[in-house]
Amino acid sequence: MLKKLIINNYAIIDHLELEPDANLNTVTGETGAGKSIILGALSLILGERADTSVLINKNEKSIIEAWFDVADNASFAAIMAEEELDNDAICIIRREISTTGKSRAFVNDTPVTLSVLNKLTSLLVDLQQQFGHLAMEDDNFQIDVVDAIAQTTELKKDYQSLYSKYKKISATLSALMEQQAQWQKEADYKQYLLNELTEVSFKENEIEQAELQLKQMTHAERILGVLQQGQQMLAEGEQPLVNEIKRLLQQVQSIAEVFEMAKPLQDRIASTWAELKDIADEFEALSGRVNLDASLMQQMQERIDIGYKLLKKHNVRTTQELMELQQQLQNDLKASLDLGEQIDSLISDKNSIYDDLVNKAKILSAGRGAVVPDFEHKIQELLILVGMPNARIKIVQNYLAEPVVTGMDEIMFMLDSNKSGQFSLLHKAASGGEMSRIMLCIKALTAKAMELPTLIFDEVDTGISGEAARQVGILLRELAEYHQVICITHQPQVAAKGTRHFYVYKNEEKDGRITTKVKTLTKDERVQAIAQMIGGEKPSEAALLNARELVGV
């Protein structure tokens, strides 16, 4: 709800403050007094662009500030949170236009872009001006209207919750299927690489160990010759060195019994003999381990050749890296299979949700269709009251092949202005005045059920008078029982229905400048102003009596 509007240095407004109440606020004044200028300033709050031509004083910036009560506006709070803006019970929106023409917007003193401002204020103000057909161009608004009448708003919320889930799972499924298609292109090649590595089946460090073993086998004859020669010299020759050392040991032992000083020498010779004997045994053992098998050498060479080829192919250096690559390929192919199972599961879930979605959409469509004839009839009755007796409204409900966010319906409001039998889209067929009155009728019928922001009607009563104007006033007053309404009017029947009456007038300043002012009228001032709307600047007693009757005093 709009609590306060402050305008400084805008067009012919020097300074102006407006504090509407929560119900029906009527704004009157002579033509050219500045009522539309006030709406122009308010449109800046709603995100319209501006330039320096609006500056009355070229040396000072223009400031327009609006205070809104947003304490119970959950949708507004959600957008504020989304935009990371501080949200209080009172939201202050400000536009500033500098002397250079630069425009800035603020929400609770935080700078915002015009797109953010427009998104926020669309939840706070609905400005219905002449030729303002935007609402009826919005398919969602037309569906919201029918849902409000059909009392299917909650059902639509349930449907939209399920639809959101359906779209989310569809997007996930699409991404996974795209990923699967990409993986499938690579799967055959990966399987070929895996088969190649699996067939070779290298063991840990096999290539490195095979290289070392093959190197040994290549020199096997020379290695065996040296080992055998060493064994021959130590243990198997005509005079084996081990045997000779043993005899020497025995001889030294024989003198050590009588020559004590030979004892250390005996110990050293004994140690040497034991060491040489052990070396001789080791020569024999190593000789037995030298492999001269040519076929084995061939097999090892083939394994090494395969290993070198695979190392080069995969740009790695060790057997361990090849084994890690093999494991990675196995994991990738398994993941591809797992992805297929996940996709199958998601397809099943999607189909199940789709069936539920279609069922809910059918119930929603039936509910909407059931109220359309009666709704058309009620709008027709109201149009007659507001001075459009020849107009015909038709609501067309087309069924869609696939679910969309609002169901499986396309709702279109059609208008035949003159009983011609030819219906056209409402937003294209209606004139500005017709559209304002049609929107008033629609909003009056849906006031209880729809969440609407502050409603502003700019001369909704243009081109009508008498009983039609009185009926417009009644509809506005009924609408204002549920929503804040601000109406600019030239009709006394409408002005009299207001719960607060603002009078806009021109004032000549001391320096000769003409500025726009506004004041809140007392009951007596209202009677006088409405009497002037009826009978001119100097109303008669009859006009004053009529005004008192309209105001109810």
Residue pairs with C-beta under 8 A, 6 or more apart in sequence:
1 22
1 68
1 69
1 454
1 484
2 20
2 66
2 67
2 68
2 124
2 125
2 454
2 484
2 486
3 19
3 20
3 67
3 68
3 69
3 90
4 17
4 18
4 19
4 65
4 66
4 67
5 16
5 17
5 18
5 19
5 20
5 38
5 41
5 42
5 45
5 64
5 65
5 66
5 67
6 16
6 17
6 18
6 63
6 64
6 65
6 66
7 13
7 15
7 16
7 17
7 38
7 41
7 63
7 64
8 14
8 15
8 16
8 62
8 63
8 64
9 15
9 55
9 56
9 57
9 60
9 61
9 62
9 63
10 37
10 40
10 41
10 54
10 55
10 56
10 62
10 64
11 34
11 37
11 40
11 41
11 54
11 56
11 516
12 34
12 37
12 56
12 506
12 514
12 515
12 516
13 34
13 37
13 38
13 41
13 56
13 515
13 516
14 56
14 57
14 509
14 513
14 515
16 38
16 516
16 517
16 518
17 518
18 38
18 502
18 518
19 520
20 484
20 486
20 500
20 502
21 484
21 499
21 500
22 484
23 477
23 480
23 481
23 484
23 485
23 499
23 500
24 476
24 477
24 479
24 480
24 485
24 487
24 497
24 498
24 499
24 500
25 484
25 485
25 486
25 487
25 498
25 499
25 500
25 501
25 502
26 487
26 488
26 489
26 494
26 495
26 497
26 498
26 500
26 501
26 502
27 35
27 38
27 486
27 487
27 488
27 489
27 502
27 503
27 504
27 518
28 35
28 488
28 489
28 490
28 495
28 501
28 502
28 503
28 504
28 529
28 533
29 35
29 503
29 504
29 505
30 505
30 506
31 490
32 506
33 504
33 505
33 506
33 516
34 504
34 506
34 516
35 488
35 504
36 458
36 488
37 516
38 504
38 516
38 518
39 127
39 129
39 456
39 458
39 488
40 54
41 64
42 64
42 66
42 125
42 127
42 456
43 127
44 50
44 64
44 95
44 97
44 103
45 64
45 66
45 93
45 95
45 117
45 121
45 125
46 117
46 118
46 121
46 122
46 125
46 127
47 105
47 114
47 115
47 117
47 118
47 121
49 103
49 114
50 62
50 95
50 97
50 103
51 97
51 101
52 58
52 97
52 99
52 100
52 101
54 62
54 97
55 61
55 62
55 97
55 99
56 62
56 513
56 515
58 99
59 99
60 99
61 96
61 97
61 98
61 99
62 95
62 96
62 97
63 94
63 95
63 96
64 94
64 95
65 92
65 93
65 94
65 95
66 92
66 93
66 94
67 90
67 91
67 92
68 90
68 91
68 92
68 93
68 124
68 454
69 89
69 90
70 76
70 77
70 87
70 88
70 89
70 90
70 91
70 124
71 89
73 123
73 124
75 123
75 451
76 87
76 91
76 120
76 123
76 124
77 87
79 119
79 120
79 123
80 86
80 87
80 91
80 107
80 120
81 87
83 112
83 116
83 120
85 107
85 108
85 110
85 112
86 108
86 110
87 108
88 108
91 107
91 108
91 124
92 106
92 107
92 108
92 109
93 105
93 106
93 107
93 117
93 120
93 121
94 105
94 106
94 109
95 103
95 104
95 105
95 106
96 103
96 104
96 105
96 106
97 103
98 104
104 111
105 111
105 112
105 113
105 114
105 116
105 117
106 112
107 116
107 117
107 120
112 120
122 453
123 453
124 453
124 454
125 453
125 454
125 456
126 135
126 452
126 453
126 454
126 455
126 456
127 456
127 458
128 135
128 435
128 436
128 439
128 440
128 455
128 456
128 457
128 458
128 460
129 432
129 436
129 458
130 432
130 433
130 435
130 436
130 458
130 459
130 462
131 432
131 435
132 432
132 435
132 436
132 458
133 427
133 428
133 430
133 435
135 141
135 439
136 142
136 413
136 426
136 427
136 430
136 435
136 439
137 427
139 406
139 410
139 411
139 412
140 406
142 411
142 412
142 413
143 156
143 368
143 406
143 407
143 409
143 411
144 153
144 450
145 442
145 446
145 450
146 368
146 371
146 372
146 375
146 395
146 411
147 153
147 156
147 368
148 446
148 449
148 450
149 371
149 375
149 445
149 446
149 449
150 367
150 368
150 370
150 371
151 367
151 449
152 364
152 367
152 368
153 449
155 360
155 363
155 364
155 367
156 364
156 406
156 407
158 360
159 357
159 360
159 361
159 364
159 407
160 405
160 406
162 353
162 356
162 357
162 360
163 357
163 403
163 404
163 405
165 353
166 350
166 353
166 354
166 357
166 403
169 346
169 349
169 350
169 353
170 350
172 346
173 343
173 346
173 347
173 350
176 339
176 342
176 343
176 346
177 343
179 339
180 336
180 339
180 340
180 343
183 332
183 335
183 336
183 339
184 336
187 333
187 336
190 329
190 332
190 333
191 333
193 325
193 329
194 326
194 329
194 330
194 333
196 310
197 310
197 322
197 325
197 326
197 329
198 326
200 306
200 307
200 310
202 307
202 319
202 322
202 323
203 319
204 319
204 320
204 323
205 318
205 319
205 320
206 303
206 307
206 319
207 303
207 304
207 307
207 308
207 311
207 318
207 319
208 318
208 319
210 300
210 303
210 304
210 307
211 304
213 300
214 297
214 300
214 301
214 304
216 223
216 290
217 291
217 292
217 296
217 297
217 300
218 297
220 290
220 291
220 292
221 292
223 290
224 287
224 290
224 292
227 283
227 286
227 287
227 290
228 283
228 287
230 279
230 280
230 283
231 280
231 283
231 284
231 287
233 240
233 241
234 240
234 241
234 242
234 276
234 277
234 279
234 280
234 283
235 241
235 242
235 243
235 277
235 280
235 283
235 284
241 276
242 273
242 276
242 277
242 280
245 269
245 272
245 273
245 276
246 273
248 269
249 266
249 269
249 270
249 273
252 262
252 265
252 266
252 269
253 266
255 262
256 262
256 263
256 265
256 266
307 319
307 322
310 322
311 317
311 318
311 321
311 322
314 321
314 322
314 325
316 322
316 325
354 403
357 403
358 403
358 408
361 403
361 407
361 408
361 409
362 408
364 407
364 408
364 409
365 397
365 399
365 407
365 408
365 409
368 397
368 407
368 409
368 411
369 397
372 395
372 397
375 395
375 445
376 393
376 394
376 395
378 445
379 393
379 438
379 441
379 442
379 445
380 391
380 392
380 393
382 441
382 444
382 445
382 471
382 475
383 389
383 391
383 393
383 437
383 438
383 441
385 467
385 468
385 471
385 475
386 437
386 440
386 441
386 464
386 468
386 471
386 472
386 475
387 437
387 463
387 464
387 468
387 469
387 471
387 472
388 417
388 434
388 437
388 438
390 417
390 418
390 419
391 415
391 416
391 417
391 418
391 434
391 438
392 415
392 416
392 419
392 423
393 413
393 414
393 415
393 426
393 438
394 413
394 414
394 415
394 416
394 423
395 411
395 412
395 413
395 414
396 410
396 411
396 412
396 414
397 409
397 410
397 411
398 409
398 410
398 412
399 408
399 409
399 410
400 408
400 409
400 410
401 408
402 408
412 425
412 426
413 425
413 426
413 427
414 423
414 424
414 425
414 426
414 429
415 423
415 424
415 425
415 426
415 429
415 430
415 434
415 438
416 422
416 423
416 424
416 429
417 429
417 430
417 434
423 429
426 435
426 438
427 435
430 438
432 462
433 459
433 460
433 462
433 463
436 457
436 458
436 459
436 460
436 462
437 460
437 461
437 464
437 472
440 457
440 460
440 472
440 475
440 476
440 479
441 475
443 450
443 452
443 455
443 479
443 483
444 475
444 478
444 479
447 478
447 479
447 481
447 482
447 483
448 482
452 482
452 483
453 483
454 483
454 484
454 485
454 486
455 479
455 483
455 484
455 485
455 486
456 485
456 486
456 487
456 488
457 476
457 485
457 486
457 487
457 488
458 488
459 488
459 489
459 490
460 472
460 476
460 487
460 489
460 494
461 468
461 469
461 472
461 489
461 490
461 491
461 493
461 494
462 490
464 472
464 491
465 491
466 493
469 491
469 492
469 493
469 494
470 493
472 491
472 493
472 494
473 491
473 493
473 494
473 495
473 496
473 497
474 497
476 485
476 487
476 494
476 497
477 497
479 485
480 499
487 494
487 498
489 495
490 533
491 533
492 530
492 533
492 534
492 546
492 547
492 550
493 550
495 501
495 526
495 529
495 530
495 533
496 526
496 530
496 547
496 550
496 551
496 552
500 520
501 520
501 521
501 525
501 526
501 529
502 518
502 519
502 520
502 521
503 518
503 519
503 520
503 521
503 525
503 529
504 516
504 517
504 518
505 516
505 517
505 518
505 519
506 514
506 515
506 516
506 517
507 514
507 515
507 516
507 517
508 514
509 515
521 529
523 551
523 553
526 547
526 551
527 544
527 547
527 548
527 551
527 553
528 539
528 544
528 547
530 547
530 550
530 551
531 539
531 543
531 544
531 546
531 547
532 539
532 543
533 547
534 543
534 546
534 547
535 542
535 543
536 543
539 547
